[in-house]
Amino acid sequence: MAHFLLIYDLAEDYMDRREAFRAEHLALAGAAADAGELLLGGALTGPSDTALLVFTTAERAEAFARSDPYVAEGLVRRFSIREWQTVVGSAASEPLGQGLA
């Protein structure tokens, strides 16, 4: 399975403003996770200036971002989608052999 990172560049006031939109954002994320489209998601800390969400397709990542209230309300300054070539771990898209040196 391929992996695609949805990368959010968060606004400086993200932590102050997110509460008003958090329930809707989490409902959207929960629905995407339940559908098997969103594998992981969360914000980086120290500082909270970036969030990463791992999707199974670039199209689902794009659709999520376009409908996310965090994006619509300016809590996300910009977003990008990058394919992530994973090679280690049970869910890797292109796993290496078992014996890693």
N, CA, C and O of each residue as an XYZ file, in Angstrom:
404
protein
N       0.842     -1.179      0.000
C       0.000      0.000      0.000
C       0.886      1.240      0.000
O       1.817      1.345      0.798
N       0.602      2.151     -0.870
C       1.339      3.417     -0.929
C       0.934      4.316      0.241
O      -0.141      4.162      0.821
N       1.811      5.247      0.569
C       1.544      6.214      1.633
C       1.754      7.621      1.086
O       2.698      7.877      0.339
N       0.875      8.512      1.465
C       0.953      9.913      1.054
C       0.820     10.788      2.284
O      -0.129     10.650      3.056
N       1.779     11.692      2.465
C       1.760     12.622      3.587
C       1.013     13.891      3.196
O       1.342     14.532      2.198
N       0.021     14.243      3.978
C      -0.612     15.552      3.884
C       0.079     16.388      4.950
O      -0.040     16.113      6.144
N       0.801     17.412      4.510
C       1.618     18.224      5.403
C       0.958     19.592      5.561
O       0.783     20.325      4.588
N       0.601     19.919      6.780
C      -0.009     21.202      7.089
C       1.040     22.125      7.704
O       1.726     21.750      8.655
N       1.158     23.319      7.161
C       1.959     24.391      7.752
C       0.961     25.223      8.562
O       0.135     25.934      7.990
N       1.038     25.134      9.871
C       0.022     25.727     10.740
C       0.278     27.205     11.025
O       1.420     27.656     11.112
N      -0.816     27.937     11.166
C      -0.751     29.356     11.499
C      -0.171     29.533     12.904
O      -0.267     28.638     13.744
N       0.421     30.684     13.143
C       1.035     30.962     14.447
C       0.021     30.892     15.587
O       0.376     30.534     16.710
N      -1.243     31.234     15.306
C      -2.275     31.215     16.348
C      -3.104     29.926     16.323
O      -4.206     29.890     16.871
N      -2.592     28.892     15.703
C      -3.302     27.606     15.581
C      -3.811     27.104     16.936
O      -4.991     26.778     17.067
N      -2.951     27.040     17.924
C      -3.348     26.502     19.233
C      -4.435     27.354     19.890
O      -5.284     26.823     20.606
N      -4.417     28.650     19.659
C      -5.413     29.545     20.250
C      -6.771     29.427     19.567
O      -7.803     29.617     20.211
N      -6.783     29.117     18.272
C      -8.023     29.153     17.487
C      -8.633     27.793     17.181
O      -9.783     27.735     16.746
N      -7.918     26.712     17.388
C      -8.383     25.408     16.907
C      -9.634     24.882     17.604
O     -10.409     24.147     16.991
N      -9.849     25.238     18.863
C     -10.960     24.678     19.630
C     -12.315     24.865     18.930
O     -13.155     23.966     18.967
N     -12.527     26.001     18.307
C     -13.808     26.282     17.645
C     -14.085     25.341     16.476
O     -15.241     25.162     16.093
N     -13.052     24.743     15.910
C     -13.194     23.908     14.716
C     -12.766     22.460     14.949
O     -12.849     21.628     14.045
N     -12.312     22.168     16.156
C     -11.701     20.863     16.421
C     -12.683     19.703     16.297
O     -12.322     18.670     15.732
N     -13.895     19.828     16.796
C     -14.864     18.728     16.719
C     -15.152     18.365     15.266
O     -15.189     17.185     14.917
N     -15.354     19.363     14.424
C     -15.619     19.102     13.006
C     -14.402     18.482     12.318
O     -14.542     17.560     11.515
N     -13.210     18.992     12.634
C     -11.970     18.447     12.068
C     -11.785     16.990     12.478
O     -11.470     16.147     11.638
N     -11.977     16.685     13.762
C     -11.796     15.325     14.244
C     -12.862     14.376     13.698
O     -12.574     13.202     13.464
N     -14.074     14.857     13.491
C     -15.119     14.027     12.879
C     -14.741     13.672     11.446
O     -14.925     12.534     11.012
N     -14.215     14.645     10.716
C     -13.763     14.414      9.345
C     -12.621     13.402      9.335
O     -12.609     12.485      8.514
N     -11.664     13.566     10.243
C     -10.536     12.642     10.336
C     -11.006     11.251     10.749
O     -10.529     10.252     10.211
N     -11.922     11.181     11.685
C     -12.443      9.888     12.129
C     -13.151      9.141     11.009
O     -13.000      7.927     10.873
N     -13.923      9.863     10.209
C     -14.614      9.237      9.080
C     -13.615      8.715      8.054
O     -13.793      7.626      7.510
N     -12.560      9.492      7.787
C     -11.528      9.054      6.836
C     -10.774      7.839      7.376
O     -10.424      6.938      6.614
N     -10.524      7.808      8.675
C      -9.849      6.662      9.290
C     -10.749      5.427      9.240
O     -10.286      4.334      8.915
N     -12.027      5.598      9.561
C     -12.975      4.484      9.522
C     -13.093      3.898      8.120
O     -13.315      2.697      7.959
N     -12.945      4.753      7.102
C     -13.014      4.304      5.704
C     -11.710      3.668      5.237
O     -11.636      3.163      4.116
N     -10.677      3.686      6.088
C      -9.393      3.100      5.728
C      -8.532      3.985      4.859
O      -7.543      3.520      4.293
N      -8.889      5.263      4.742
C      -8.156      6.208      3.881
C      -7.070      6.961      4.642
O      -6.013      7.257      4.084
N      -7.318      7.268      5.898
C      -6.380      7.978      6.764
C      -5.797      6.971      7.738
O      -6.530      6.345      8.504
N      -4.483      6.812      7.712
C      -3.824      5.803      8.541
C      -3.340      6.357      9.872
O      -3.439      5.684     10.898
N      -2.820      7.574      9.862
C      -2.308      8.245     11.055
C      -2.425      9.742     10.861
O      -2.443     10.226      9.730
N      -2.504     10.470     11.945
C      -2.514     11.921     11.833
C      -2.250     12.561     13.169
O      -2.562     11.993     14.216
N      -1.670     13.752     13.134
C      -1.437     14.494     14.355
C      -0.504     15.666     14.118
O       0.094     15.803     13.051
N      -0.393     16.504     15.129
C       0.454     17.693     15.047
C       1.806     17.424     15.695
O       1.904     16.679     16.670
N       2.839     18.036     15.143
C       4.146     18.018     15.784
C       4.098     18.987     16.954
O       3.335     19.952     16.943
N       4.914     18.724     17.955
C       4.918     19.582     19.137
C       6.295     20.189     19.347
O       7.310     19.697     18.854
N       6.281     21.267     20.094
C       7.522     21.931     20.475
C       8.306     22.540     19.337
O       9.481     22.196     19.211
N       7.798     23.376     18.527
C       6.493     24.044     18.559
C       5.451     23.296     17.720
O       5.785     22.424     16.918
N       4.191     23.659     17.925
C       3.078     23.095     17.149
C       2.906     23.927     15.881
O       1.986     24.738     15.773
N       3.807     23.710     14.928
C       3.768     24.501     13.696
C       3.501     23.669     12.448
O       3.357     24.216     11.355
N       3.433     22.347     12.608
C       3.243     21.448     11.481
C       2.361     20.285     11.926
O       2.451     19.824     13.064
N       1.516     19.821     11.023
C       0.745     18.599     11.262
C       0.977     17.669     10.085
O       1.169     18.117      8.954
N       0.959     16.369     10.360
C       1.164     15.351      9.338
C       0.020     14.357      9.393
O      -0.372     13.899     10.467
N      -0.514     14.027      8.221
C      -1.550     13.009      8.120
C      -1.137     12.046      7.016
O      -0.724     12.475      5.939
N      -1.245     10.751      7.278
C      -0.814      9.731      6.322
C      -2.051      9.122      5.674
O      -2.896      8.533      6.348
N      -2.142      9.273      4.365
C      -3.269      8.755      3.586
C      -2.825      7.651      2.640
O      -1.637      7.486      2.364
N      -3.800      6.902      2.150
C      -3.527      5.813      1.218
C      -3.464      6.277     -0.233
O      -2.885      5.585     -1.070
N      -4.046      7.435     -0.549
C      -3.972      7.985     -1.908
C      -3.812      9.501     -1.837
O      -4.250     10.142     -0.882
N      -3.187     10.050     -2.849
C      -3.037     11.508     -2.930
C      -4.398     12.175     -3.107
O      -4.624     13.272     -2.596
N      -5.296     11.524     -3.821
C      -6.625     12.092     -4.064
C      -7.414     12.229     -2.759
O      -8.095     13.233     -2.550
N      -7.325     11.228     -1.885
C      -8.033     11.308     -0.606
C      -7.404     12.383      0.286
O      -8.114     13.078      1.012
N      -6.105     12.517      0.236
C      -5.440     13.556      1.012
C      -5.907     14.938      0.548
O      -6.208     15.807      1.367
N      -5.962     15.129     -0.759
C      -6.416     16.408     -1.332
C      -7.863     16.699     -0.952
O      -8.192     17.816     -0.555
N      -8.720     15.701     -1.074
C     -10.136     15.890     -0.736
C     -10.304     16.222      0.742
O     -11.126     17.063      1.105
N      -9.530     15.563      1.586
C      -9.589     15.851      3.016
C      -9.222     17.304      3.276
O      -9.957     18.018      3.959
N      -8.103     17.742      2.742
C      -7.640     19.109      2.973
C      -8.659     20.130      2.470
O      -8.907     21.138      3.131
N      -9.238     19.875      1.323
C     -10.214     20.821      0.742
C     -11.482     20.932      1.580
O     -12.178     21.945      1.516
N     -11.790     19.902      2.365
C     -13.005     19.945      3.182
C     -12.721     20.163      4.671
O     -13.656     20.203      5.469
N     -11.475     20.301      5.051
C     -11.092     20.464      6.450
C     -11.349     21.896      6.918
O     -10.868     22.844      6.297
N     -12.107     22.063      8.015
C     -12.342     23.417      8.519
C     -11.060     24.127      8.947
O     -11.010     25.356      8.916
N     -10.032     23.395      9.341
C      -8.763     24.024      9.685
C      -8.182     24.764      8.476
O      -7.600     25.840      8.622
N      -8.339     24.195      7.309
C      -7.865     24.850      6.082
C      -8.779     26.021      5.737
O      -8.313     27.132      5.481
N     -10.085     25.759      5.733
C     -11.067     26.791      5.354
C     -11.003     28.017      6.261
O     -11.223     29.138      5.804
N     -10.707     27.812      7.526
C     -10.714     28.910      8.502
C      -9.339     29.533      8.720
O      -9.187     30.385      9.595
N      -8.344     29.130      7.952
C      -7.035     29.771      8.014
C      -6.104     29.284      9.111
O      -5.068     29.901      9.357
N      -6.457     28.176      9.783
C      -5.544     27.617     10.772
C      -4.369     26.935     10.091
O      -3.312     26.748     10.694
N      -4.559     26.565      8.832
C      -3.497     25.993      8.001
C      -3.101     27.066      6.994
O      -3.916     27.486      6.173
N      -1.850     27.507      7.061
C      -1.380     28.547      6.129
C      -1.231     28.002      4.726
O      -1.546     28.685      3.751
N      -0.751     26.772      4.618
C      -0.639     26.097      3.321
C      -0.484     24.609      3.593
O      -0.090     24.195      4.684
N      -0.804     23.813      2.574
C      -0.616     22.382      2.716
C       0.033     21.836      1.456
O      -0.048     22.435      0.383
N       0.671     20.699      1.608
C       1.261     19.995      0.466
C       1.037     18.505      0.659
O       0.784     18.035      1.768
N       1.135     17.778     -0.433
C       0.974     16.327     -0.412
C       2.210     15.728     -1.055
O       2.598     16.106     -2.161
N       2.822     14.789     -0.348
C       4.037     14.142     -0.834
C       3.890     12.638     -0.723
O       3.393     12.126      0.280
N       4.323     11.928     -1.760
C       4.361     10.474     -1.646
C       5.516     10.103     -0.732
O       6.603     10.672     -0.830
N       5.278      9.150      0.151
C       6.259      8.714      1.129
C       6.625      7.271      0.820
O       5.793      6.376      0.967
N       7.831      7.042      0.403
C       8.295      5.696      0.089
C       8.740      5.039      1.386
O       9.825      5.317      1.896
N       7.903      4.178      1.907
C       8.208      3.502      3.172
C       8.844      2.147      2.875
O       8.377      1.408      2.008
N       9.912      1.830      3.604
C      10.662      0.601      3.328
C      10.865     -0.290      4.553
O      11.287     -1.437      4.409
N      10.576      0.210      5.741
C      10.762     -0.573      6.952
C       9.468     -0.551      7.750
O       8.812      0.484      7.868
N       9.110     -1.707      8.296
C       7.907     -1.819      9.104
C       6.876     -2.706      8.424
O       6.927     -2.934      7.216
N       5.950     -3.195      9.217
C       4.975     -4.150      8.702
C       4.036     -3.551      7.660
O       3.473     -4.292      6.854
N       3.854     -2.245      7.653
C       2.965     -1.603      6.680
C       3.727     -0.887      5.568
O       3.138     -0.092      4.835
N       5.020     -1.152      5.431
C       5.840     -0.473      4.416
C       5.308     -0.749      3.016
O       4.868     -1.857      2.709
N       5.356      0.278      2.175
C       4.875      0.123      0.801
C       5.842     -0.661     -0.073
O       5.423     -1.348     -1.004
N       7.127     -0.561      0.220
C       8.153     -1.289     -0.527
C       9.136     -1.895      0.470
O      10.272     -1.437      0.591
N       8.681     -2.948      1.197
C       9.500     -3.470      2.294
C      10.824     -4.075      1.815
O      10.906     -4.731      0.776
N      11.843     -3.821      2.617
C      13.149     -4.435      2.413
C      13.095     -5.856      2.972
O      12.117     -6.233      3.617
N      14.132     -6.633      2.729
C      14.210     -7.986      3.287
C      14.192     -7.970      4.793
O      14.395     -6.924      5.409
N      13.953     -9.108      5.388
C      13.857     -9.229      6.843
C      15.142     -8.872      7.571
O      15.092     -8.261      8.639
N      16.297     -9.241      7.016
C      17.558     -9.031      7.719
C      18.185     -7.691      7.379
O      18.944     -7.589      6.415
N      17.879     -6.670      8.153
C      18.469     -5.349      7.948
C      19.764     -5.262      8.723
O      19.831     -5.650      9.889
N      20.796     -4.749      8.066
C      22.098     -4.622      8.739
C      22.186     -3.285      9.428
O      23.201     -2.979     10.053
